[in-house]
Amino acid sequence: MKKAIVDATLCDGSPMCVVKRICPVAAVSQKRGFFGGTAEVDAAKCAGCGKCVVVCPHHAVRLV
């Protein structure tokens, strides 16, 4: 099954991360900093639905 991964070089670390908000299984988290942090996907939780890939404005998420 495919799982989402985040390219940290493309992720802007926004505290309003749409990828984190859209995930139906809460597999996406962010390293907390003052202004959010790079998104990370918990592969054990990821269902591979691809919703995050579609909504990421920076194209930082892909399924592998």
CHARMM-style PDB file with segment names, atoms N, HN, CA, C and O in Angstrom:
ATOM      1  N   MET     1       0.838  -1.177   0.000  1.00  0.00      PROA
ATOM      2  CA  MET     1       0.000   0.000   0.000  1.00  0.00      PROA
ATOM      3  C   MET     1       0.885   1.244   0.000  1.00  0.00      PROA
ATOM      4  O   MET     1       1.908   1.290   0.684  1.00  0.00      PROA
ATOM      5  N   LYS     2       0.486   2.238  -0.765  1.00  0.00      PROA
ATOM      6  HN  LYS     2      -0.345   2.201  -1.320  1.00  0.00      PROA
ATOM      7  CA  LYS     2       1.243   3.479  -0.810  1.00  0.00      PROA
ATOM      8  C   LYS     2       1.009   4.293   0.458  1.00  0.00      PROA
ATOM      9  O   LYS     2      -0.065   4.250   1.057  1.00  0.00      PROA
ATOM     10  N   LYS     3       2.035   5.031   0.847  1.00  0.00      PROA
ATOM     11  HN  LYS     3       2.908   5.066   0.361  1.00  0.00      PROA
ATOM     12  CA  LYS     3       1.983   5.903   2.024  1.00  0.00      PROA
ATOM     13  C   LYS     3       2.473   7.285   1.626  1.00  0.00      PROA
ATOM     14  O   LYS     3       3.288   7.425   0.715  1.00  0.00      PROA
ATOM     15  N   ALA     4       1.977   8.297   2.307  1.00  0.00      PROA
ATOM     16  HN  ALA     4       1.315   8.183   3.048  1.00  0.00      PROA
ATOM     17  CA  ALA     4       2.392   9.670   2.037  1.00  0.00      PROA
ATOM     18  C   ALA     4       3.730   9.961   2.695  1.00  0.00      PROA
ATOM     19  O   ALA     4       4.021   9.485   3.792  1.00  0.00      PROA
ATOM     20  N   ILE     5       4.537  10.755   1.999  1.00  0.00      PROA
ATOM     21  HN  ILE     5       4.300  11.141   1.108  1.00  0.00      PROA
ATOM     22  CA  ILE     5       5.769  11.278   2.577  1.00  0.00      PROA
ATOM     23  C   ILE     5       5.838  12.767   2.260  1.00  0.00      PROA
ATOM     24  O   ILE     5       5.259  13.231   1.278  1.00  0.00      PROA
ATOM     25  N   VAL     6       6.549  13.504   3.096  1.00  0.00      PROA
ATOM     26  HN  VAL     6       7.019  13.127   3.894  1.00  0.00      PROA
ATOM     27  CA  VAL     6       6.690  14.946   2.929  1.00  0.00      PROA
ATOM     28  C   VAL     6       8.129  15.276   2.572  1.00  0.00      PROA
ATOM     29  O   VAL     6       9.062  14.818   3.231  1.00  0.00      PROA
ATOM     30  N   ASP     7       8.299  16.065   1.539  1.00  0.00      PROA
ATOM     31  HN  ASP     7       7.541  16.437   1.004  1.00  0.00      PROA
ATOM     32  CA  ASP     7       9.611  16.579   1.162  1.00  0.00      PROA
ATOM     33  C   ASP     7       9.851  17.831   1.999  1.00  0.00      PROA
ATOM     34  O   ASP     7       9.260  18.879   1.737  1.00  0.00      PROA
ATOM     35  N   ALA     8      10.705  17.725   2.989  1.00  0.00      PROA
ATOM     36  HN  ALA     8      11.185  16.874   3.201  1.00  0.00      PROA
ATOM     37  CA  ALA     8      10.953  18.827   3.924  1.00  0.00      PROA
ATOM     38  C   ALA     8      11.510  20.067   3.244  1.00  0.00      PROA
ATOM     39  O   ALA     8      11.371  21.173   3.767  1.00  0.00      PROA
ATOM     40  N   THR     9      12.137  19.900   2.092  1.00  0.00      PROA
ATOM     41  HN  THR     9      12.251  19.002   1.668  1.00  0.00      PROA
ATOM     42  CA  THR     9      12.688  21.066   1.395  1.00  0.00      PROA
ATOM     43  C   THR     9      11.593  21.885   0.712  1.00  0.00      PROA
ATOM     44  O   THR     9      11.806  23.054   0.390  1.00  0.00      PROA
ATOM     45  N   LEU    10      10.434  21.287   0.490  1.00  0.00      PROA
ATOM     46  HN  LEU    10      10.261  20.337   0.751  1.00  0.00      PROA
ATOM     47  CA  LEU    10       9.319  21.997  -0.141  1.00  0.00      PROA
ATOM     48  C   LEU    10       8.274  22.472   0.868  1.00  0.00      PROA
ATOM     49  O   LEU    10       7.541  23.422   0.594  1.00  0.00      PROA
ATOM     50  N   CYS    11       8.198  21.833   2.009  1.00  0.00      PROA
ATOM     51  HN  CYS    11       8.794  21.061   2.231  1.00  0.00      PROA
ATOM     52  CA  CYS    11       7.212  22.186   3.039  1.00  0.00      PROA
ATOM     53  C   CYS    11       7.564  23.537   3.659  1.00  0.00      PROA
ATOM     54  O   CYS    11       8.706  23.769   4.057  1.00  0.00      PROA
ATOM     55  N   ASP    12       6.567  24.431   3.737  1.00  0.00      PROA
ATOM     56  HN  ASP    12       5.640  24.243   3.414  1.00  0.00      PROA
ATOM     57  CA  ASP    12       6.825  25.756   4.309  1.00  0.00      PROA
ATOM     58  C   ASP    12       6.623  25.808   5.823  1.00  0.00      PROA
ATOM     59  O   ASP    12       6.923  26.828   6.442  1.00  0.00      PROA
ATOM     60  N   GLY    13       6.125  24.740   6.427  1.00  0.00      PROA
ATOM     61  HN  GLY    13       5.881  23.911   5.924  1.00  0.00      PROA
ATOM     62  CA  GLY    13       5.974  24.678   7.880  1.00  0.00      PROA
ATOM     63  C   GLY    13       4.902  25.581   8.437  1.00  0.00      PROA
ATOM     64  O   GLY    13       4.969  25.968   9.603  1.00  0.00      PROA
ATOM     65  N   SER    14       3.915  25.927   7.636  1.00  0.00      PROA
ATOM     66  HN  SER    14       3.860  25.612   6.688  1.00  0.00      PROA
ATOM     67  CA  SER    14       2.853  26.829   8.069  1.00  0.00      PROA
ATOM     68  C   SER    14       2.096  26.283   9.282  1.00  0.00      PROA
ATOM     69  O   SER    14       1.781  25.094   9.327  1.00  0.00      PROA
ATOM     70  N   PRO    15       1.801  27.142  10.265  1.00  0.00      PROA
ATOM     71  CA  PRO    15       1.007  26.688  11.406  1.00  0.00      PROA
ATOM     72  C   PRO    15      -0.440  26.389  11.013  1.00  0.00      PROA
ATOM     73  O   PRO    15      -1.171  25.763  11.780  1.00  0.00      PROA
ATOM     74  N   MET    16      -0.856  26.826   9.837  1.00  0.00      PROA
ATOM     75  HN  MET    16      -0.262  27.334   9.213  1.00  0.00      PROA
ATOM     76  CA  MET    16      -2.203  26.558   9.329  1.00  0.00      PROA
ATOM     77  C   MET    16      -2.173  25.446   8.273  1.00  0.00      PROA
ATOM     78  O   MET    16      -2.965  25.471   7.331  1.00  0.00      PROA
ATOM     79  N   CYS    17      -1.294  24.502   8.418  1.00  0.00      PROA
ATOM     80  HN  CYS    17      -0.651  24.482   9.183  1.00  0.00      PROA
ATOM     81  CA  CYS    17      -1.058  23.437   7.440  1.00  0.00      PROA
ATOM     82  C   CYS    17      -2.361  22.730   7.035  1.00  0.00      PROA
ATOM     83  O   CYS    17      -3.009  22.072   7.848  1.00  0.00      PROA
ATOM     84  N   VAL    18      -2.716  22.884   5.775  1.00  0.00      PROA
ATOM     85  HN  VAL    18      -2.189  23.418   5.114  1.00  0.00      PROA
ATOM     86  CA  VAL    18      -3.933  22.265   5.256  1.00  0.00      PROA
ATOM     87  C   VAL    18      -3.784  20.746   5.166  1.00  0.00      PROA
ATOM     88  O   VAL    18      -4.771  20.020   5.283  1.00  0.00      PROA
ATOM     89  N   VAL    19      -2.572  20.269   4.962  1.00  0.00      PROA
ATOM     90  HN  VAL    19      -1.770  20.859   4.867  1.00  0.00      PROA
ATOM     91  CA  VAL    19      -2.323  18.832   4.897  1.00  0.00      PROA
ATOM     92  C   VAL    19      -2.662  18.183   6.243  1.00  0.00      PROA
ATOM     93  O   VAL    19      -3.299  17.131   6.291  1.00  0.00      PROA
ATOM     94  N   LYS    20      -2.240  18.807   7.309  1.00  0.00      PROA
ATOM     95  HN  LYS    20      -1.722  19.662   7.271  1.00  0.00      PROA
ATOM     96  CA  LYS    20      -2.525  18.294   8.651  1.00  0.00      PROA
ATOM     97  C   LYS    20      -4.031  18.309   8.926  1.00  0.00      PROA
ATOM     98  O   LYS    20      -4.568  17.372   9.516  1.00  0.00      PROA
ATOM     99  N   ARG    21      -4.692  19.353   8.504  1.00  0.00      PROA
ATOM    100  HN  ARG    21      -4.256  20.114   8.025  1.00  0.00      PROA
ATOM    101  CA  ARG    21      -6.127  19.491   8.773  1.00  0.00      PROA
ATOM    102  C   ARG    21      -6.977  18.549   7.934  1.00  0.00      PROA
ATOM    103  O   ARG    21      -8.042  18.128   8.385  1.00  0.00      PROA
ATOM    104  N   ILE    22      -6.536  18.204   6.724  1.00  0.00      PROA
ATOM    105  HN  ILE    22      -5.671  18.546   6.358  1.00  0.00      PROA
ATOM    106  CA  ILE    22      -7.347  17.400   5.808  1.00  0.00      PROA
ATOM    107  C   ILE    22      -7.224  15.894   6.074  1.00  0.00      PROA
ATOM    108  O   ILE    22      -8.107  15.132   5.681  1.00  0.00      PROA
ATOM    109  N   CYS    23      -6.169  15.462   6.721  1.00  0.00      PROA
ATOM    110  HN  CYS    23      -5.452  16.081   7.040  1.00  0.00      PROA
ATOM    111  CA  CYS    23      -5.930  14.022   6.919  1.00  0.00      PROA
ATOM    112  C   CYS    23      -7.053  13.385   7.738  1.00  0.00      PROA
ATOM    113  O   CYS    23      -7.266  13.764   8.890  1.00  0.00      PROA
ATOM    114  N   PRO    24      -7.781  12.411   7.149  1.00  0.00      PROA
ATOM    115  CA  PRO    24      -8.913  11.798   7.849  1.00  0.00      PROA
ATOM    116  C   PRO    24      -8.516  10.864   8.990  1.00  0.00      PROA
ATOM    117  O   PRO    24      -9.357  10.513   9.818  1.00  0.00      PROA
ATOM    118  N   VAL    25      -7.250  10.457   9.046  1.00  0.00      PROA
ATOM    119  HN  VAL    25      -6.567  10.742   8.374  1.00  0.00      PROA
ATOM    120  CA  VAL    25      -6.819   9.548  10.110  1.00  0.00      PROA
ATOM    121  C   VAL    25      -5.795  10.188  11.038  1.00  0.00      PROA
ATOM    122  O   VAL    25      -5.169   9.497  11.841  1.00  0.00      PROA
ATOM    123  N   ALA    26      -5.622  11.497  10.936  1.00  0.00      PROA
ATOM    124  HN  ALA    26      -6.131  12.059  10.284  1.00  0.00      PROA
ATOM    125  CA  ALA    26      -4.698  12.261  11.788  1.00  0.00      PROA
ATOM    126  C   ALA    26      -3.275  11.698  11.759  1.00  0.00      PROA
ATOM    127  O   ALA    26      -2.616  11.592  12.793  1.00  0.00      PROA
ATOM    128  N   ALA    27      -2.819  11.340  10.564  1.00  0.00      PROA
ATOM    129  HN  ALA    27      -3.355  11.425   9.724  1.00  0.00      PROA
ATOM    130  CA  ALA    27      -1.470  10.787  10.403  1.00  0.00      PROA
ATOM    131  C   ALA    27      -0.407  11.867  10.252  1.00  0.00      PROA
ATOM    132  O   ALA    27       0.787  11.570  10.303  1.00  0.00      PROA
ATOM    133  N   VAL    28      -0.824  13.113  10.068  1.00  0.00      PROA
ATOM    134  HN  VAL    28      -1.794  13.354  10.027  1.00  0.00      PROA
ATOM    135  CA  VAL    28       0.127  14.202   9.827  1.00  0.00      PROA
ATOM    136  C   VAL    28       0.288  15.039  11.091  1.00  0.00      PROA
ATOM    137  O   VAL    28      -0.690  15.443  11.722  1.00  0.00      PROA
ATOM    138  N   SER    29       1.541  15.288  11.442  1.00  0.00      PROA
ATOM    139  HN  SER    29       2.335  14.960  10.930  1.00  0.00      PROA
ATOM    140  CA  SER    29       1.844  16.154  12.588  1.00  0.00      PROA
ATOM    141  C   SER    29       2.927  17.131  12.143  1.00  0.00      PROA
ATOM    142  O   SER    29       3.473  17.020  11.045  1.00  0.00      PROA
ATOM    143  N   GLN    30       3.221  18.079  13.007  1.00  0.00      PROA
ATOM    144  HN  GLN    30       2.778  18.169  13.898  1.00  0.00      PROA
ATOM    145  CA  GLN    30       4.272  19.050  12.722  1.00  0.00      PROA
ATOM    146  C   GLN    30       5.209  19.138  13.903  1.00  0.00      PROA
ATOM    147  O   GLN    30       4.787  19.078  15.058  1.00  0.00      PROA
ATOM    148  N   LYS    31       6.498  19.282  13.597  1.00  0.00      PROA
ATOM    149  HN  LYS    31       6.840  19.331  12.658  1.00  0.00      PROA
ATOM    150  CA  LYS    31       7.464  19.562  14.645  1.00  0.00      PROA
ATOM    151  C   LYS    31       7.125  20.955  15.139  1.00  0.00      PROA
ATOM    152  O   LYS    31       7.156  21.909  14.362  1.00  0.00      PROA
ATOM    153  N   ARG    32       6.815  21.085  16.370  1.00  0.00      PROA
ATOM    154  HN  ARG    32       6.790  20.311  17.002  1.00  0.00      PROA
ATOM    155  CA  ARG    32       6.357  22.365  16.897  1.00  0.00      PROA
ATOM    156  C   ARG    32       7.489  23.359  17.045  1.00  0.00      PROA
ATOM    157  O   ARG    32       8.545  23.071  17.609  1.00  0.00      PROA
ATOM    158  N   GLY    33       7.233  24.505  16.529  1.00  0.00      PROA
ATOM    159  HN  GLY    33       6.375  24.739  16.071  1.00  0.00      PROA
ATOM    160  CA  GLY    33       8.111  25.648  16.663  1.00  0.00      PROA
ATOM    161  C   GLY    33       7.216  26.853  16.827  1.00  0.00      PROA
ATOM    162  O   GLY    33       5.996  26.703  16.901  1.00  0.00      PROA
ATOM    163  N   PHE    34       7.767  28.011  16.886  1.00  0.00      PROA
ATOM    164  HN  PHE    34       8.758  28.133  16.826  1.00  0.00      PROA
ATOM    165  CA  PHE    34       6.962  29.217  17.069  1.00  0.00      PROA
ATOM    166  C   PHE    34       6.013  29.436  15.897  1.00  0.00      PROA
ATOM    167  O   PHE    34       4.898  29.923  16.085  1.00  0.00      PROA
ATOM    168  N   PHE    35       6.445  29.082  14.689  1.00  0.00      PROA
ATOM    169  HN  PHE    35       7.350  28.686  14.536  1.00  0.00      PROA
ATOM    170  CA  PHE    35       5.620  29.295  13.503  1.00  0.00      PROA
ATOM    171  C   PHE    35       5.211  27.981  12.846  1.00  0.00      PROA
ATOM    172  O   PHE    35       5.240  27.885  11.619  1.00  0.00      PROA
ATOM    173  N   GLY    36       4.837  26.986  13.606  1.00  0.00      PROA
ATOM    174  HN  GLY    36       4.813  27.064  14.602  1.00  0.00      PROA
ATOM    175  CA  GLY    36       4.436  25.703  13.028  1.00  0.00      PROA
ATOM    176  C   GLY    36       5.607  24.757  12.966  1.00  0.00      PROA
ATOM    177  O   GLY    36       6.262  24.521  13.981  1.00  0.00      PROA
ATOM    178  N   GLY    37       5.884  24.215  11.813  1.00  0.00      PROA
ATOM    179  HN  GLY    37       5.352  24.407  10.988  1.00  0.00      PROA
ATOM    180  CA  GLY    37       6.999  23.300  11.636  1.00  0.00      PROA
ATOM    181  C   GLY    37       6.773  22.400  10.443  1.00  0.00      PROA
ATOM    182  O   GLY    37       5.671  22.342   9.898  1.00  0.00      PROA
ATOM    183  N   THR    38       7.799  21.710  10.044  1.00  0.00      PROA
ATOM    184  HN  THR    38       8.695  21.757  10.486  1.00  0.00      PROA
ATOM    185  CA  THR    38       7.706  20.813   8.898  1.00  0.00      PROA
ATOM    186  C   THR    38       6.716  19.689   9.190  1.00  0.00      PROA
ATOM    187  O   THR    38       6.746  19.076  10.257  1.00  0.00      PROA
ATOM    188  N   ALA    39       5.843  19.433   8.227  1.00  0.00      PROA
ATOM    189  HN  ALA    39       5.818  19.931   7.360  1.00  0.00      PROA
ATOM    190  CA  ALA    39       4.867  18.357   8.371  1.00  0.00      PROA
ATOM    191  C   ALA    39       5.571  17.007   8.303  1.00  0.00      PROA
ATOM    192  O   ALA    39       6.546  16.829   7.573  1.00  0.00      PROA
ATOM    193  N   GLU    40       5.055  16.068   9.078  1.00  0.00      PROA
ATOM    194  HN  GLU    40       4.263  16.213   9.671  1.00  0.00      PROA
ATOM    195  CA  GLU    40       5.575  14.700   9.078  1.00  0.00      PROA
ATOM    196  C   GLU    40       4.401  13.739   9.041  1.00  0.00      PROA
ATOM    197  O   GLU    40       3.363  14.004   9.647  1.00  0.00      PROA
ATOM    198  N   VAL    41       4.554  12.625   8.338  1.00  0.00      PROA
ATOM    199  HN  VAL    41       5.398  12.410   7.846  1.00  0.00      PROA
ATOM    200  CA  VAL    41       3.497  11.631   8.225  1.00  0.00      PROA
ATOM    201  C   VAL    41       3.887  10.390   9.019  1.00  0.00      PROA
ATOM    202  O   VAL    41       4.989   9.863   8.865  1.00  0.00      PROA
ATOM    203  N   ASP    42       2.976   9.931   9.868  1.00  0.00      PROA
ATOM    204  HN  ASP    42       2.081  10.359   9.993  1.00  0.00      PROA
ATOM    205  CA  ASP    42       3.160   8.683  10.604  1.00  0.00      PROA
ATOM    206  C   ASP    42       2.712   7.557   9.677  1.00  0.00      PROA
ATOM    207  O   ASP    42       1.515   7.364   9.465  1.00  0.00      PROA
ATOM    208  N   ALA    43       3.660   6.821   9.132  1.00  0.00      PROA
ATOM    209  HN  ALA    43       4.632   6.977   9.305  1.00  0.00      PROA
ATOM    210  CA  ALA    43       3.356   5.770   8.158  1.00  0.00      PROA
ATOM    211  C   ALA    43       2.444   4.691   8.731  1.00  0.00      PROA
ATOM    212  O   ALA    43       1.680   4.071   7.991  1.00  0.00      PROA
ATOM    213  N   ALA    44       2.516   4.460  10.030  1.00  0.00      PROA
ATOM    214  HN  ALA    44       3.137   4.964  10.631  1.00  0.00      PROA
ATOM    215  CA  ALA    44       1.659   3.452  10.655  1.00  0.00      PROA
ATOM    216  C   ALA    44       0.191   3.866  10.629  1.00  0.00      PROA
ATOM    217  O   ALA    44      -0.694   3.011  10.588  1.00  0.00      PROA
ATOM    218  N   LYS    45      -0.072   5.162  10.653  1.00  0.00      PROA
ATOM    219  HN  LYS    45       0.647   5.857  10.686  1.00  0.00      PROA
ATOM    220  CA  LYS    45      -1.446   5.664  10.635  1.00  0.00      PROA
ATOM    221  C   LYS    45      -1.955   5.960   9.228  1.00  0.00      PROA
ATOM    222  O   LYS    45      -3.160   5.897   8.983  1.00  0.00      PROA
ATOM    223  N   CYS    46      -1.058   6.281   8.306  1.00  0.00      PROA
ATOM    224  HN  CYS    46      -0.080   6.332   8.505  1.00  0.00      PROA
ATOM    225  CA  CYS    46      -1.432   6.713   6.961  1.00  0.00      PROA
ATOM    226  C   CYS    46      -2.223   5.634   6.226  1.00  0.00      PROA
ATOM    227  O   CYS    46      -1.799   4.480   6.148  1.00  0.00      PROA
ATOM    228  N   ALA    47      -3.389   6.031   5.684  1.00  0.00      PROA
ATOM    229  HN  ALA    47      -3.733   6.967   5.747  1.00  0.00      PROA
ATOM    230  CA  ALA    47      -4.242   5.107   4.945  1.00  0.00      PROA
ATOM    231  C   ALA    47      -3.962   5.142   3.446  1.00  0.00      PROA
ATOM    232  O   ALA    47      -4.526   4.344   2.698  1.00  0.00      PROA
ATOM    233  N   GLY    48      -3.103   6.048   2.998  1.00  0.00      PROA
ATOM    234  HN  GLY    48      -2.645   6.695   3.606  1.00  0.00      PROA
ATOM    235  CA  GLY    48      -2.757   6.142   1.584  1.00  0.00      PROA
ATOM    236  C   GLY    48      -3.869   6.690   0.707  1.00  0.00      PROA
ATOM    237  O   GLY    48      -3.925   6.380  -0.483  1.00  0.00      PROA
ATOM    238  N   CYS    49      -4.756   7.502   1.277  1.00  0.00      PROA
ATOM    239  HN  CYS    49      -4.711   7.753   2.244  1.00  0.00      PROA
ATOM    240  CA  CYS    49      -5.907   8.014   0.524  1.00  0.00      PROA
ATOM    241  C   CYS    49      -5.525   9.071  -0.506  1.00  0.00      PROA
ATOM    242  O   CYS    49      -6.233   9.238  -1.499  1.00  0.00      PROA
ATOM    243  N   GLY    50      -4.421   9.788  -0.292  1.00  0.00      PROA
ATOM    244  HN  GLY    50      -3.846   9.652   0.515  1.00  0.00      PROA
ATOM    245  CA  GLY    50      -3.950  10.783  -1.248  1.00  0.00      PROA
ATOM    246  C   GLY    50      -4.560  12.158  -1.119  1.00  0.00      PROA
ATOM    247  O   GLY    50      -4.232  13.043  -1.910  1.00  0.00      PROA
ATOM    248  N   LYS    51      -5.435  12.375  -0.154  1.00  0.00      PROA
ATOM    249  HN  LYS    51      -5.702  11.656   0.488  1.00  0.00      PROA
ATOM    250  CA  LYS    51      -6.045  13.695   0.023  1.00  0.00      PROA
ATOM    251  C   LYS    51      -4.986  14.762   0.292  1.00  0.00      PROA
ATOM    252  O   LYS    51      -5.111  15.893  -0.179  1.00  0.00      PROA
ATOM    253  N   CYS    52      -3.977  14.418   1.023  1.00  0.00      PROA
ATOM    254  HN  CYS    52      -3.876  13.500   1.405  1.00  0.00      PROA
ATOM    255  CA  CYS    52      -2.908  15.360   1.350  1.00  0.00      PROA
ATOM    256  C   CYS    52      -2.131  15.781   0.113  1.00  0.00      PROA
ATOM    257  O   CYS    52      -1.707  16.932   0.001  1.00  0.00      PROA
ATOM    258  N   VAL    53      -1.945  14.858  -0.808  1.00  0.00      PROA
ATOM    259  HN  VAL    53      -2.289  13.924  -0.718  1.00  0.00      PROA
ATOM    260  CA  VAL    53      -1.213  15.155  -2.043  1.00  0.00      PROA
ATOM    261  C   VAL    53      -1.962  16.206  -2.856  1.00  0.00      PROA
ATOM    262  O   VAL    53      -1.355  17.109  -3.432  1.00  0.00      PROA
ATOM    263  N   VAL    54      -3.267  16.079  -2.895  1.00  0.00      PROA
ATOM    264  HN  VAL    54      -3.760  15.346  -2.427  1.00  0.00      PROA
ATOM    265  CA  VAL    54      -4.100  16.986  -3.684  1.00  0.00      PROA
ATOM    266  C   VAL    54      -4.134  18.392  -3.097  1.00  0.00      PROA
ATOM    267  O   VAL    54      -4.126  19.370  -3.844  1.00  0.00      PROA
ATOM    268  N   VAL    55      -4.172  18.510  -1.763  1.00  0.00      PROA
ATOM    269  HN  VAL    55      -4.179  17.715  -1.157  1.00  0.00      PROA
ATOM    270  CA  VAL    55      -4.374  19.827  -1.149  1.00  0.00      PROA
ATOM    271  C   VAL    55      -3.098  20.595  -0.828  1.00  0.00      PROA
ATOM    272  O   VAL    55      -3.167  21.800  -0.584  1.00  0.00      PROA
ATOM    273  N   CYS    56      -1.951  19.954  -0.820  1.00  0.00      PROA
ATOM    274  HN  CYS    56      -1.894  18.976  -1.019  1.00  0.00      PROA
ATOM    275  CA  CYS    56      -0.718  20.663  -0.453  1.00  0.00      PROA
ATOM    276  C   CYS    56      -0.394  21.732  -1.501  1.00  0.00      PROA
ATOM    277  O   CYS    56      -0.148  21.399  -2.661  1.00  0.00      PROA
ATOM    278  N   PRO    57      -0.391  23.022  -1.106  1.00  0.00      PROA
ATOM    279  CA  PRO    57      -0.143  24.089  -2.066  1.00  0.00      PROA
ATOM    280  C   PRO    57       1.304  24.159  -2.547  1.00  0.00      PROA
ATOM    281  O   PRO    57       1.593  24.824  -3.542  1.00  0.00      PROA
ATOM    282  N   HSD    58       2.208  23.483  -1.853  1.00  0.00      PROA
ATOM    283  HN  HSD    58       1.972  22.943  -1.045  1.00  0.00      PROA
ATOM    284  CA  HSD    58       3.629  23.536  -2.202  1.00  0.00      PROA
ATOM    285  C   HSD    58       4.112  22.246  -2.876  1.00  0.00      PROA
ATOM    286  O   HSD    58       5.294  22.103  -3.188  1.00  0.00      PROA
ATOM    287  N   HSD    59       3.183  21.314  -3.092  1.00  0.00      PROA
ATOM    288  HN  HSD    59       2.223  21.430  -2.838  1.00  0.00      PROA
ATOM    289  CA  HSD    59       3.499  20.028  -3.722  1.00  0.00      PROA
ATOM    290  C   HSD    59       4.600  19.298  -2.954  1.00  0.00      PROA
ATOM    291  O   HSD    59       5.475  18.667  -3.548  1.00  0.00      PROA
ATOM    292  N   ALA    60       4.542  19.395  -1.630  1.00  0.00      PROA
ATOM    293  HN  ALA    60       3.832  19.907  -1.148  1.00  0.00      PROA
ATOM    294  CA  ALA    60       5.560  18.777  -0.784  1.00  0.00      PROA
ATOM    295  C   ALA    60       5.222  17.343  -0.394  1.00  0.00      PROA
ATOM    296  O   ALA    60       6.059  16.647   0.182  1.00  0.00      PROA
ATOM    297  N   VAL    61       4.010  16.896  -0.698  1.00  0.00      PROA
ATOM    298  HN  VAL    61       3.331  17.462  -1.165  1.00  0.00      PROA
ATOM    299  CA  VAL    61       3.578  15.563  -0.288  1.00  0.00      PROA
ATOM    300  C   VAL    61       3.383  14.698  -1.520  1.00  0.00      PROA
ATOM    301  O   VAL    61       2.858  15.144  -2.540  1.00  0.00      PROA
ATOM    302  N   ARG    62       3.823  13.436  -1.401  1.00  0.00      PROA
ATOM    303  HN  ARG    62       4.249  13.074  -0.572  1.00  0.00      PROA
ATOM    304  CA  ARG    62       3.603  12.480  -2.477  1.00  0.00      PROA
ATOM    305  C   ARG    62       3.393  11.094  -1.879  1.00  0.00      PROA
ATOM    306  O   ARG    62       3.760  10.837  -0.732  1.00  0.00      PROA
ATOM    307  N   LEU    63       2.803  10.210  -2.664  1.00  0.00      PROA
ATOM    308  HN  LEU    63       2.504  10.418  -3.596  1.00  0.00      PROA
ATOM    309  CA  LEU    63       2.591   8.826  -2.229  1.00  0.00      PROA
ATOM    310  C   LEU    63       3.696   7.953  -2.793  1.00  0.00      PROA
ATOM    311  O   LEU    63       4.035   8.052  -3.973  1.00  0.00      PROA
ATOM    312  N   VAL    64       4.257   7.095  -1.946  1.00  0.00      PROA
ATOM    313  HN  VAL    64       3.981   7.015  -0.988  1.00  0.00      PROA
ATOM    314  CA  VAL    64       5.275   6.142  -2.393  1.00  0.00      PROA
ATOM    315  C   VAL    64       4.936   4.760  -1.881  1.00  0.00      PROA
ATOM    316  OT1 VAL    64       5.668   3.806  -2.146  1.00  0.00      PROA
TER     317      VAL     64
END
